[in-house]
């Protein structure tokens, strides 16, 4: 028996991780949803009933000491996730952490230290890294020989009606996904901000001009209160361009698609609704694959690929936005 517990029964857990966990247990014999936990016990009970957990708790330590799970998913607020993750790691349980796993280098470094000291397996839930259509793009980019690969990557990232001053916790998705697509860390970034006080104190459009370690250049624009939900990535290579329309929830373009252009013609198009990618948004948007990858690695006694160390730079860059910094240089932020 492979026992799974989850800490946090909020909207992300309900909309995406819960369905993914339920499907995982249906697909992989021996996996059991042992228990869920939320400080609001009524919310925990409703979540348990919705996704067929065997038990529910309001105290995660009590849950872990009682259930002794094989893996733990943590889907709580960014304000408390690092402390809870460190505690769970120190208790000896492998953890899958929602993003962001902390708000700055210091918080993430504390998780890294705990994981290295204990040897406990861990993974950060950047779902775009597991989104099927993103990996279709990655597979195509991997065929380019040295010197003929990515020249430029652009990210256009919009939401509708967002007025929150902490939009950096959402922008981190674009920051991390561009790193993942480019296959490179950021070397230098210049930030610009278009403050929007008419919406809310701290609300702003955010723009990033970047040089990647690979030599590619990149631009990202984040507009939290646009006219439609957009998350597009445009990749320019030696002789091909790619346009990726992410299957983000709430977008009128869902489930998106991937287009390759060559010789000024559309050379290839992959529908976001391709049956290989699944039929539900928790599948097409990578939530199922990230959970399945983590649990299967734990069951096989393998190290998860996208561990906490891989998230460090994305958190650093997002924290620069939080603090309204003008520049970022690798290893100095």
C-alpha positions as CSV (number, residue, x, y, z in Angstrom):
1,X,0.0,0.0,0.0
2,X,1.2,3.5,-0.9
3,X,-0.4,6.1,1.4
4,X,-0.8,9.7,0.3
5,X,-1.7,12.7,2.5
6,X,-2.4,16.3,1.5
7,X,-2.0,19.4,3.6
8,X,-4.3,22.3,2.5
9,X,-7.7,21.9,1.0
10,X,-8.1,25.3,-0.7
11,X,-9.0,26.2,-4.3
12,X,-5.8,24.8,-6.0
13,X,-6.1,21.6,-4.1
14,X,-9.8,21.3,-4.9
15,X,-9.6,22.3,-8.5
16,X,-6.5,20.5,-9.6
17,X,-4.6,18.3,-7.1
18,X,-7.7,16.6,-5.7
19,X,-8.8,15.3,-9.2
20,X,-5.2,14.4,-10.0
21,X,-4.8,12.4,-6.8
22,X,-8.1,10.6,-7.3
23,X,-7.2,9.6,-10.9
24,X,-3.7,8.5,-9.7
25,X,-5.2,6.1,-7.2
26,X,-7.5,4.7,-10.0
27,X,-4.6,4.3,-12.4
28,X,-2.0,2.9,-10.0
29,X,-3.0,-0.1,-7.9
30,X,-2.0,0.1,-4.3
31,X,-2.2,3.9,-4.0
32,X,-4.5,5.1,-1.3
33,X,-5.7,8.6,-0.3
34,X,-5.1,8.2,3.4
35,X,-6.0,11.6,4.8
36,X,-6.4,15.3,4.1
37,X,-5.8,18.3,6.4
38,X,-6.9,21.9,6.7
39,X,-7.1,24.3,9.6
40,X,-10.8,24.6,8.8
41,X,-12.0,21.1,9.8
42,X,-15.3,21.6,7.8
43,X,-13.3,22.3,4.7
44,X,-11.2,19.2,5.3
45,X,-14.3,17.1,5.7
46,X,-15.8,18.4,2.5
47,X,-12.6,17.8,0.6
48,X,-12.3,14.2,2.0
49,X,-15.9,13.5,0.9
50,X,-15.3,15.0,-2.6
51,X,-12.1,13.0,-3.4
52,X,-12.6,9.9,-1.3
53,X,-10.0,10.4,1.4
54,X,-10.2,7.9,4.2
55,X,-9.8,10.5,7.0
56,X,-9.6,14.2,7.6
57,X,-7.8,16.4,10.2
58,X,-7.3,20.0,11.2
59,X,-3.7,19.4,12.5
60,X,-1.1,18.1,10.0
61,X,1.3,16.8,12.6
62,X,-1.5,14.7,14.1
63,X,-2.4,13.5,10.7
64,X,1.2,12.5,9.8
65,X,1.8,10.8,13.2
66,X,-1.4,8.9,12.9
67,X,-1.4,7.9,9.2
68,X,2.3,7.5,8.6
69,X,2.0,8.2,4.8
70,X,4.6,7.4,2.1
71,X,4.3,10.8,0.5
72,X,2.8,14.2,1.4
73,X,1.4,17.0,-0.9
74,X,1.5,20.5,0.5
75,X,-0.9,23.0,-1.1
76,X,-1.0,25.9,1.4
77,X,-0.4,29.6,1.2
78,X,3.1,30.9,0.2
79,X,3.2,32.7,3.5
80,X,3.5,29.5,5.5
81,X,4.5,26.8,3.0
82,X,8.3,26.9,3.7
83,X,7.8,26.4,7.4
84,X,5.4,23.5,6.9
85,X,7.6,21.9,4.2
86,X,10.7,22.1,6.5
87,X,8.7,20.6,9.4
88,X,7.3,17.7,7.2
89,X,10.8,17.0,5.8
90,X,12.3,16.9,9.3
91,X,9.5,14.5,10.3
92,X,10.8,12.2,7.6
93,X,8.2,12.4,4.8
94,X,8.8,13.0,1.1
95,X,7.0,16.2,0.0
96,X,5.5,17.7,-3.1
97,X,5.3,21.5,-2.6
98,X,3.0,23.9,-4.4
99,X,4.6,27.0,-5.9
100,X,6.1,29.2,-4.7
101,X,7.9,27.1,-2.1
102,X,9.0,30.3,-0.4
103,X,9.1,34.0,-1.1
104,X,12.9,34.6,-1.1
105,X,16.3,32.9,-1.3
106,X,16.5,32.5,2.4
107,X,13.3,30.5,2.8
108,X,14.1,28.2,-0.1
109,X,17.6,27.8,1.2
110,X,16.2,26.6,4.5
111,X,14.2,23.9,2.7
112,X,17.2,22.9,0.7
113,X,19.3,22.6,3.9
114,X,16.6,20.5,5.6
115,X,16.3,18.2,2.5
116,X,20.1,17.7,2.2
117,X,20.5,17.1,5.9
118,X,17.7,14.4,6.0
119,X,18.0,13.1,2.5
120,X,14.2,13.4,2.1
121,X,13.0,13.4,-1.5
122,X,11.1,16.5,-2.6
123,X,9.6,18.2,-5.6
124,X,8.2,21.6,-6.4
125,X,4.8,21.6,-8.2
126,X,5.6,23.9,-11.2
127,X,2.8,22.3,-13.3
128,X,3.9,23.9,-16.6
129,X,7.0,21.7,-16.5
130,X,4.7,18.7,-16.8
131,X,2.1,20.2,-19.2
132,X,2.0,17.8,-22.2
133,X,2.0,20.5,-24.9
134,X,5.0,22.3,-23.3
135,X,7.0,19.1,-23.5
136,X,6.0,18.6,-27.1
137,X,7.8,22.0,-27.6
138,X,10.7,20.9,-25.5
139,X,11.1,17.7,-27.6
140,X,11.3,19.7,-30.8
141,X,13.8,22.2,-29.4
142,X,16.0,19.3,-28.2
143,X,16.6,18.3,-31.8
144,X,18.5,21.5,-32.7
145,X,22.3,21.2,-33.0
146,X,24.6,23.5,-31.1
147,X,24.6,27.0,-32.6
148,X,21.2,26.6,-34.3
149,X,19.0,26.5,-31.3
150,X,17.0,29.2,-29.4
151,X,17.8,32.8,-30.2
152,X,14.8,34.5,-28.4
153,X,11.9,33.6,-26.1
154,X,9.0,35.8,-25.4
155,X,6.3,35.4,-22.8
156,X,3.0,37.3,-22.8
157,X,1.2,36.6,-19.6
158,X,-2.2,38.3,-18.8
159,X,-5.0,37.8,-16.4
160,X,-8.3,39.6,-16.0
161,X,-9.4,41.6,-13.0
162,X,-6.4,40.8,-10.8
163,X,-5.7,43.7,-8.5
164,X,-3.5,41.9,-5.9
165,X,-0.2,43.5,-4.9
166,X,1.4,40.1,-4.6
167,X,1.1,39.1,-8.3
168,X,4.7,37.9,-8.2
169,X,3.3,34.6,-6.8
170,X,1.5,34.1,-10.1
171,X,4.2,35.7,-12.3
172,X,6.6,33.0,-11.0
173,X,4.9,30.6,-13.4
174,X,6.0,32.6,-16.4
175,X,9.4,33.1,-15.0
176,X,9.9,29.4,-14.3
177,X,8.3,28.2,-17.6
178,X,10.5,30.4,-19.7
179,X,13.6,29.0,-17.9
180,X,12.3,25.5,-18.6
181,X,11.6,26.1,-22.3
182,X,14.9,27.9,-22.8
183,X,16.8,25.2,-21.0
184,X,18.8,27.9,-19.3
185,X,19.0,30.0,-16.2
186,X,18.8,33.8,-16.3
187,X,22.1,35.6,-16.4
188,X,20.9,39.2,-16.2
189,X,17.5,40.8,-16.0
190,X,16.3,44.4,-16.3
191,X,12.9,45.1,-14.7
192,X,10.4,47.8,-15.5
193,X,7.2,48.5,-13.7
194,X,4.0,50.3,-14.7
195,X,2.3,51.0,-11.4
196,X,-1.5,50.9,-11.4
197,X,-2.6,52.7,-8.3
198,X,-6.1,53.2,-9.7
199,X,-6.5,49.4,-9.3
200,X,-4.8,48.9,-5.9
201,X,-1.7,49.9,-4.0
202,X,1.1,47.7,-5.3
203,X,-0.8,46.6,-8.5
204,X,1.4,46.9,-11.6
205,X,2.3,45.7,-15.0
206,X,5.7,44.1,-15.0
207,X,8.2,43.8,-17.8
208,X,11.5,41.9,-17.9
209,X,14.3,42.1,-20.5
210,X,16.7,39.2,-20.0
211,X,19.9,37.6,-21.1
212,X,20.0,33.9,-20.5
213,X,23.2,31.9,-19.6
214,X,22.8,30.1,-22.9
215,X,23.2,33.4,-24.8
216,X,19.6,33.6,-25.8
217,X,17.6,36.7,-25.0
218,X,14.1,36.9,-23.6
219,X,11.3,39.3,-22.8
220,X,8.4,38.7,-20.4
221,X,5.4,40.9,-19.9
222,X,2.9,40.4,-17.0
223,X,-0.4,42.3,-17.1
224,X,-2.6,41.2,-14.3
225,X,-5.7,43.2,-15.4
226,X,-5.9,42.8,-19.1
227,X,-8.9,42.1,-21.4
228,X,-8.4,38.3,-21.6
229,X,-6.5,35.5,-20.0
230,X,-3.3,34.9,-22.1
231,X,-0.2,32.8,-21.5
232,X,1.7,32.5,-24.7
233,X,5.4,31.7,-25.4
234,X,7.0,32.6,-28.7
235,X,10.4,30.9,-29.5
236,X,12.6,32.0,-32.3
237,X,15.3,29.6,-33.5
238,X,17.7,29.4,-36.4
239,X,15.1,28.5,-39.1
240,X,11.9,27.8,-37.2
241,X,9.5,29.8,-34.9
242,X,7.2,28.2,-32.4
243,X,4.1,29.7,-30.8
244,X,2.8,28.0,-27.7
245,X,-0.7,28.9,-26.4
246,X,-0.8,27.5,-22.9
247,X,-3.9,25.6,-21.9
248,X,-4.5,27.9,-18.9
249,X,-7.9,27.8,-17.2
250,X,-10.2,30.8,-17.9
251,X,-8.6,31.5,-21.3
252,X,-11.0,31.8,-24.3
253,X,-8.3,30.0,-26.2
254,X,-8.3,26.9,-24.0
255,X,-7.0,24.2,-24.6
256,X,-4.4,26.1,-26.6
257,X,-2.0,24.6,-29.1
258,X,1.5,24.6,-30.5
259,X,2.4,26.0,-33.9
260,X,5.7,25.7,-35.8
261,X,6.5,28.1,-38.6
262,X,9.2,27.5,-41.2
263,X,9.9,29.3,-44.5
264,X,7.1,31.8,-43.7
265,X,4.6,28.9,-43.6
266,X,2.8,27.0,-40.9
267,X,4.7,23.7,-40.9
268,X,3.0,22.0,-38.0
269,X,0.2,22.4,-35.6
270,X,-0.7,20.4,-32.5
271,X,-4.1,20.9,-30.9
272,X,-4.2,21.3,-27.2
273,X,-7.2,18.9,-27.3
274,X,-5.0,16.1,-28.6
275,X,-6.3,12.9,-26.9
276,X,-2.8,12.1,-25.8
277,X,-2.9,15.1,-23.4
278,X,-6.1,13.9,-21.6
279,X,-9.5,15.4,-21.5
280,X,-9.6,17.2,-18.2
281,X,-7.8,20.5,-17.4
282,X,-5.9,18.9,-14.5
283,X,-4.4,16.6,-17.2
284,X,-3.9,19.1,-20.0
285,X,-2.3,21.6,-17.6
286,X,0.2,19.2,-16.1
287,X,-1.2,18.7,-12.6
288,X,-1.8,15.0,-13.1
289,X,1.6,14.3,-14.6
290,X,3.5,16.2,-11.9
291,X,1.7,14.2,-9.1
292,X,2.2,10.9,-10.9
293,X,5.9,11.6,-11.6
294,X,6.5,12.5,-7.9
295,X,4.6,9.5,-6.5
296,X,6.1,7.0,-9.0
297,X,9.6,8.2,-8.3
298,X,9.0,7.8,-4.5
299,X,7.6,4.3,-5.1
300,X,10.7,3.4,-7.2
301,X,13.1,4.9,-4.7
302,X,14.3,7.5,-7.3
303,X,15.1,11.1,-6.8
304,X,12.4,13.4,-8.2
305,X,13.7,15.5,-11.1
306,X,12.3,19.0,-10.2
307,X,13.4,19.3,-6.7
308,X,13.6,22.3,-4.5
309,X,17.1,23.3,-5.8
310,X,15.6,23.6,-9.3
311,X,13.1,26.2,-8.0
312,X,15.7,28.5,-6.4
313,X,16.3,30.9,-9.2
314,X,12.6,31.3,-10.1
315,X,11.9,32.3,-6.5
316,X,14.9,34.7,-6.5
317,X,13.6,36.4,-9.7
318,X,10.0,36.6,-8.4
319,X,11.3,38.1,-5.2
320,X,13.0,40.8,-7.2
321,X,9.5,41.8,-8.5
322,X,8.1,41.8,-5.0
323,X,10.8,44.2,-3.9
324,X,10.5,46.3,-7.2
325,X,14.2,45.8,-8.0
326,X,15.6,47.2,-11.3
327,X,18.2,44.6,-11.9
328,X,19.1,41.0,-11.3
329,X,22.4,39.3,-12.0
330,X,23.0,35.6,-11.4
331,X,24.3,34.9,-8.0
332,X,24.0,38.4,-6.8
333,X,20.3,38.9,-6.1
